[in-house]
Amino acid sequence: MAYLTLDREKLRTNHSRLDEWFSKNAIEWGAVTKVLCGNRRYLQELVDLGITEMHDTRISNLKAIKGIAPEVQTVYIKPPAKRSWENVVKFADVSFNTELSTILGLSAEAVKQGRHHKVIIMVEMGDLREGVLGEHLGDFYAKVFQLPGIEIIGIGTNLNCLNGVMPSTDKLIQLSLYKQLIEARFDKVIPWVSGGTTVALPLLLNKELPKGINHFRIGEALFFGADLFNGGTLPGMHADVFKLHTEVIELQEKSVVPTGDRMENPSGRMQEFDPADRDRTTYRAIIDVGLLDVQPRFLIPDDERVTVIEASSDMLVVDLGESSYEYKVGDIMTFGLKYMGALTVMNSRYVEKAVV
């Protein structure tokens, strides 16, 4: 049976690097835990690292965090759906918001529950996902500052997640200016300017981050050491905190090109083959994961001789070339994971999870 491991020491190293960078620049930060899918064992690893703020997009995951460590500040990082308002107030100390009607609902719910709910207003800065338009910010804040049970603690933005728009010094200066204008107009203090995610880390390291940006939300750098600006891995960090371990359940020499009339496979794809390979054979292994667990394009074989071919619902085929090398049925074949691969594997109840 396939299983996933989280490497405790590599995670600790990545966390230490991040904490060092942020501490030197007086920046607060929280861990984005979406990739852990509420796994209590993995969440406990974050608590053990001393992380005191965690961000997620699923109420059930925030509930799991509160069940482990009630003192951790939980942040719901997408605009809350109406049917979730009660549980957002119950399990999230903070939420990201862009709609007045939603904040009105959260206010009513906070009063009903006798709770104090914090809110960060997200601003549209060009990526065209969530965010209030800049020209509407003044009127928006005027309507929410006085709501009972609600405290506006920040202004933020999200970049790169939908249309790939990259953060820049100019964009983040504009976000900081919005904060200053709101504070001056309403004589209020907004503690956080949450303009930072993993994709903005190179701006910090290159000393190009505006001083007004004082809050980051970090997921991919923590778990993958990812440099989303330049590609590769950030200095001193690990890309392989997660490893997927799979078992070889068949290993045979087979033709490279299939025979017979063909149509699209169940995934809707029609594979293309080089006619020159018609008479060629290679060693092919079947391993015990499939599309229910992970998309093949998100797998990175540890063995560079292995090529991922295609998957069906429960099995994945890899090519070993003209030799089976040392592999045999029953052996373990390991893979690194891209972010979306780890996310789907974590969400698969068919893959066991462990800590090493």
C-alpha positions in Angstrom: 0.0 0.0 0.0 1.3 3.5 -0.9 2.2 5.8 1.9 3.3 9.5 2.3 6.0 10.7 4.7 6.7 14.1 6.1 10.4 14.6 7.1 10.4 16.3 10.5 14.0 17.6 10.3 13.6 19.0 6.8 10.4 20.8 7.8 12.2 22.1 10.9 15.0 23.5 8.7 12.6 25.2 6.4 10.7 26.7 9.3 14.0 28.0 10.9 15.1 29.7 7.7 11.7 31.4 7.3 11.6 32.5 11.0 15.1 33.9 10.7 14.2 36.0 7.6 11.0 37.3 9.0 12.4 38.1 12.5 15.2 40.1 11.0 12.7 42.3 9.2 10.1 42.6 12.0 7.5 40.7 9.9 4.8 38.5 11.4 3.8 35.4 9.6 1.5 32.4 9.7 1.7 28.9 8.1 -0.8 28.1 5.4 -1.9 24.6 6.2 -4.1 23.8 3.3 -1.8 21.0 2.0 -2.1 19.1 5.3 -5.9 18.6 4.8 -6.5 18.7 8.5 -4.2 15.7 9.2 -3.8 15.9 13.0 -0.5 14.2 13.1 1.1 16.6 10.7 -0.6 19.6 12.3 0.9 18.6 15.6 4.3 18.8 13.9 3.6 22.5 13.2 2.5 23.1 16.8 5.7 21.4 18.0 7.7 23.9 15.9 6.1 26.7 17.9 3.9 28.0 15.0 1.2 30.2 16.6 -0.7 31.2 13.6 -2.2 28.9 10.9 -4.2 29.7 7.8 -6.6 27.5 5.9 -9.6 27.5 3.5 -11.5 24.7 5.1 -13.5 25.0 8.3 -12.9 21.4 9.2 -9.2 22.0 9.1 -9.4 25.0 11.4 -11.5 22.9 13.7 -8.8 20.3 13.8 -6.2 22.9 14.6 -8.3 24.3 17.5 -8.8 20.7 18.7 -5.0 20.3 19.0 -3.9 23.7 20.1 -6.7 26.2 21.1 -4.2 28.9 21.6 -3.1 29.0 17.9 -4.6 31.9 16.0 -6.6 30.5 13.1 -7.2 32.5 9.9 -9.8 31.6 7.3 -8.2 32.8 4.0 -11.1 33.0 1.6 -14.3 35.0 1.6 -16.7 33.0 3.8 -19.8 31.4 2.2 -23.1 32.4 3.9 -23.8 28.8 5.1 -20.4 28.8 6.9 -20.7 32.1 8.8 -21.5 30.4 12.1 -18.5 28.0 12.0 -16.2 30.7 10.6 -16.8 32.8 13.8 -16.6 29.6 15.9 -13.3 28.2 14.6 -11.5 31.1 12.9 -10.1 34.0 14.9 -9.6 36.0 11.7 -11.1 35.8 8.2 -10.3 37.4 4.8 -13.3 39.4 3.4 -14.3 41.3 0.4 -18.1 41.6 0.6 -20.1 43.9 2.9 -23.0 41.6 3.2 -20.7 38.8 4.5 -19.1 41.0 7.1 -22.6 42.1 8.3 -23.4 38.4 8.6 -20.2 37.7 10.5 -20.9 40.6 12.8 -24.4 39.3 13.6 -23.0 35.9 14.2 -20.2 37.2 16.4 -22.7 39.1 18.6 -24.9 36.0 18.8 -21.9 33.8 19.9 -20.5 36.5 22.3 -17.3 36.4 20.3 -14.9 39.0 18.9 -14.1 38.3 15.2 -11.1 39.9 13.4 -11.2 40.7 9.7 -8.7 41.4 7.0 -10.0 43.3 3.9 -8.5 41.9 0.7 -7.8 44.4 -2.1 -7.8 43.6 -5.8 -4.3 44.3 -7.1 -4.4 42.9 -10.6 -4.6 39.0 -10.4 -8.5 39.2 -10.6 -9.3 36.7 -7.9 -10.7 38.0 -4.6 -10.5 41.7 -3.6 -12.2 45.0 -3.2 -11.4 47.5 -6.0 -9.0 50.2 -4.7 -11.4 53.1 -5.6 -14.1 51.5 -3.4 -12.0 51.0 -0.3 -12.9 54.2 1.5 -16.6 53.7 1.3 -16.2 50.0 2.2 -14.2 50.7 5.3 -16.6 53.4 6.4 -19.4 50.8 6.5 -17.5 48.1 8.4 -15.4 50.0 11.0 -18.4 50.4 13.3 -19.9 46.9 13.1 -20.3 45.2 16.5 -18.2 42.1 17.2 -15.9 42.9 14.3 -12.3 44.2 14.5 -10.6 45.3 11.3 -7.0 44.2 11.8 -5.5 44.3 8.3 -5.5 45.0 4.7 -4.2 42.4 2.3 -3.9 41.2 -1.3 -3.4 37.9 -3.1 -1.3 37.6 -6.2 -0.2 34.9 -8.6 -2.8 32.3 -7.6 -5.2 32.8 -10.6 -3.7 34.6 -13.5 -0.1 34.4 -12.5 0.3 38.2 -11.8 3.5 38.5 -9.9 4.0 40.7 -6.8 6.2 43.8 -7.4 7.6 46.6 -5.3 5.2 49.0 -6.9 2.2 46.9 -6.2 3.1 46.4 -2.6 3.9 50.1 -2.1 0.4 50.8 -3.4 -1.1 48.3 -0.9 0.8 50.1 1.9 -0.5 53.5 0.7 -4.0 52.2 0.8 -3.5 51.3 4.5 -2.1 54.8 5.2 -5.0 56.5 3.5 -7.6 54.5 5.4 -5.8 55.2 8.7 -5.6 58.9 8.0 -9.2 59.2 6.9 -10.8 57.3 9.7 -8.3 57.9 12.5 -7.9 54.2 13.0 -4.9 51.8 13.3 -4.7 48.9 10.9 -2.0 46.6 12.4 -1.3 44.2 9.4 -0.5 44.9 5.8 -0.7 41.2 4.6 0.9 41.5 1.2 3.3 38.5 1.4 3.0 34.9 0.3 5.7 32.5 -0.8 5.8 34.2 -4.2 6.9 37.4 -2.6 9.8 36.0 -0.5 12.4 36.8 -3.2 11.4 40.5 -2.8 12.2 40.2 0.9 15.5 38.5 0.4 16.6 41.0 -2.3 15.6 43.9 -0.1 12.9 45.0 -2.5 10.0 44.6 -0.2 8.4 47.9 0.9 8.8 48.4 4.7 5.0 48.7 5.1 4.5 45.0 4.4 4.5 43.4 7.8 2.6 40.2 7.5 3.2 37.0 5.3 1.2 33.8 4.8 3.5 31.0 3.9 2.7 27.5 2.6 4.8 26.4 -0.4 8.1 27.7 1.0 7.5 26.0 4.4 6.7 22.6 2.9 8.6 22.7 -0.5 11.2 25.4 -0.1 9.8 26.8 -3.3 11.2 29.9 -5.1 8.1 30.8 -7.1 9.8 33.9 -8.5 12.9 32.4 -10.0 12.1 28.7 -10.0 14.0 26.1 -7.9 14.5 26.1 -4.2 15.1 29.0 -1.8 18.6 29.2 -0.3 19.2 26.7 2.5 15.8 25.1 2.2 14.4 21.6 1.3 12.1 20.8 -1.6 11.4 17.2 -0.4 9.7 17.5 3.0 7.1 15.2 1.5 7.8 11.8 -0.1 5.4 9.4 -1.8 6.4 5.7 -1.4 4.7 3.3 -3.8 5.0 -0.4 -4.4 5.8 -2.0 -7.7 2.9 -4.5 -8.4 3.9 -5.5 -12.0 7.2 -5.3 -13.9 7.4 -6.6 -17.4 9.0 -5.9 -20.8 6.3 -4.6 -23.1 5.8 -2.8 -26.4 6.1 1.0 -26.4 3.3 1.4 -28.9 -0.2 -0.1 -28.1 -1.8 -2.4 -30.7 -5.4 -2.3 -31.9 -8.0 0.4 -32.6 -7.8 3.3 -30.1 -10.1 6.0 -28.7 -9.7 8.4 -25.8 -8.9 6.7 -22.5 -11.2 7.2 -19.5 -9.5 10.5 -18.7 -10.4 11.8 -22.1 -6.8 11.7 -23.5 -5.5 10.2 -26.7 -1.9 9.4 -26.3 0.4 10.1 -29.2 3.2 7.6 -30.2 6.2 7.9 -32.5 5.7 5.4 -35.4 9.5 4.7 -35.1 8.9 3.1 -31.7 6.4 0.5 -33.1 8.9 -2.4 -32.8 10.6 -1.2 -29.6 10.1 -2.6 -26.2 10.9 -1.2 -22.7 10.5 -2.4 -19.1 7.3 -1.0 -17.6 6.3 -1.0 -14.0 2.9 -0.6 -12.5 2.7 1.1 -9.1 -0.1 1.2 -6.6 -1.4 4.7 -6.9 -3.7 6.3 -9.5 -5.7 9.3 -10.4 -7.8 8.9 -7.3 -4.6 9.8 -5.4 -2.5 12.1 -7.6 -2.1 13.5 -11.1 1.0 12.0 -12.9 2.3 15.4 -13.8 2.8 16.3 -10.2 5.1 13.4 -9.5 8.9 13.7 -9.5 10.6 10.3 -9.5 13.6 10.0 -7.1 15.2 7.7 -9.7 16.1 9.8 -12.8 15.9 6.6 -14.9 12.1 6.4 -14.2 9.7 8.1 -16.6 6.1 8.6 -15.6 3.8 7.5 -18.5 0.1 7.6 -17.6 -2.4 6.6 -14.9 -5.8 5.1 -14.6 -8.0 5.5 -11.5 -5.9 3.1 -9.3 -2.7 2.3 -11.1 0.2 4.3 -12.6 2.6 3.1 -15.3 6.2 4.2 -15.3 8.9 3.4 -17.9 12.3 2.1 -16.9 13.8 2.1 -20.4 15.6 -0.9 -21.8 16.6 -2.4 -18.4 14.6 -3.3 -15.3 17.7 -2.3 -13.3 17.5 -3.5 -9.8 13.7 -3.3 -9.5 11.4 -6.2 -8.9 7.8 -6.7 -7.9 7.3 -5.7 -4.3 10.0 -3.0 -4.3 9.3 0.5 -3.2 9.6 3.3 -5.7 9.7 6.8 -4.3 8.6 10.2 -5.7 8.9 13.8 -4.7 5.7 15.9 -5.1 4.9 19.2 -6.5 2.5 21.3 -4.4 -0.7 20.2 -6.1 0.5 16.6 -6.0 1.0 16.7 -2.2 -2.4 18.3 -1.8 -4.2 15.5 -3.7 -2.2 12.7 -2.0 -3.0 14.3 1.4 -6.7 14.3 0.5 -6.6 10.6 -0.5 -7.9 8.3 2.2 -6.2 5.5 0.3 -2.6 6.7 1.0 -1.3 6.3 4.5 0.5 9.2 6.2 3.6 9.0 8.4 6.3 11.1 10.0 10.0 10.3 9.6 
